[in-house]
Amino acid sequence: MSEVVIITGGTSGIGLATAKLLRAKGYKVYDFSRRPHADTPDHLSVDVTDESAVRAAVEALYAREGRIDILINNAGFGISGAMEFTESADAHKLMEVNLFGMDNMIRAVLPHMRAAGRGRIVNISSVAGVFAIPFQAWYSISKAAVRSLTLALANEVAPYGVQVTSVLPGDIKTGFTAARVKSTEGDDAYGGRIARSVERMERDEQGGMSPDAAARTVARVATKKGGVKPYYTIGLSYKCLVFLDNLLPCGAVRRLLYLLYAK
């Protein structure tokens, strides 16, 4: 039987590219997302922030397939703006999707993976979870939380044959940029720095790697034989940056980020 994969946010960007790649390799891939897509044949319309809907969809899928082998938690979005002027409701909405939606998916699949004595969960974090980006604080916070969730959960479920890891993409040229919820409120008080910062970030994203390139890493990690590392960074330049974060003083890293995205 083909191994069964659930991927959230599989109708665009890295998620769609990963789903296509895994299907081509013979995996049975189900996409959980709110909107359908012509290239997602096994699509289930599920809002990951709706815990009861997530659980019902996972149970229906398990009843149909009799197994769930891999979960790729990819659903997420970004917001930008000064923390001082970011609406609390917007920050909460982002955390509901990027973190608690991921938690809903994990809670739903883990009982089946534990019972089977096997399974792999791949959480999509970000290099922004290592380097807190000015004026994109809540996105960085959510992705840092994903890294912590991954590390804690990996130790909790290791005795049951379930492996948990995260993937840290850097700048990827996808529709994520256009979908970002942007606010320049307070930009006058901040001397135009909000708009400049977001413009720089979006320019970097549009010059980034293709979603297909990122998907190759996600698919490789999801299907890798044997054990997995705590996290995988996509791209040599970002691997070097994450390595440098372990070497440089925190103050030096903060200053560098200020010069890049906050000056």
C-alpha positions, 0 to 999 in steps of 0.5 A: 500500500502507498504511504499516506501523507497529509499536507496542510496548505497544499494548494499553493507555494511550497505546499503545492510543489511538495504535494506534486512531488510526493504524488509523483513518487507514489505517495497518497497525498491528501491536502487540507486547506480552505480552498480547492485547487485544480492540481490537488486531486485529494483535497479536503476543505478544512480550516486548520484553526477549527479543531473539531473539523480537523479531527473529523477530517482526519478520522474520515481519512483514517477510516478510508485509508487505514493509516496515516504515515506522514503529516506536513504542517505547512499552512501559514501566513504573514503579517507585517507592521510595527508591534505597537500598532498591530491590532491584537486580533490580527496577531491572534489570528496569525498565531491561530493559523501558524501555531495552534492550527499546527497543534490541531493537526498534530493532536488529530494524527498522533493517536493513529501514529502511536498506535501504529508505532511509526510516523513522521511529522514535518513542521514548516518553520522559517529562518525568521524563527531564528532571526527575529525580523523587525516589523514582522515580529509576530510572524517571527514569533510564530515560527520560533514557537514552531521550532520549540513545539517541534523540539519538545514534541520530538522527545515526548513521542520518540518512544512510540516510533514517531519522529518530529522535525522542522524545515526552515525555509529562507526567502522563497518566491511564492504567493506568500508575499502578496498574501501578507497582511501589511499595515503601515500604520504609525509609519510617520512616527517611525520615520518611514522605517516600516514601509522601507523594511517591508519593501526590502523583505519583499524584494528579497522574497521575490529574488528567492529560490523557487517553491520547487527547490524548497519542496525538494528538501521538504519531500526529502525530509518527509520521506527520509529513511532512518532518523531525522535531525531536529531541523533542516535549513533550506539553502546554503546561505541560510545554513551559514546564517543559522550557523553564525547565529550560534557563534555570534553574540546576540547583540551582534545579531540584533545589530545586523538585523537592525542594519538590514531591516530596521534602519 
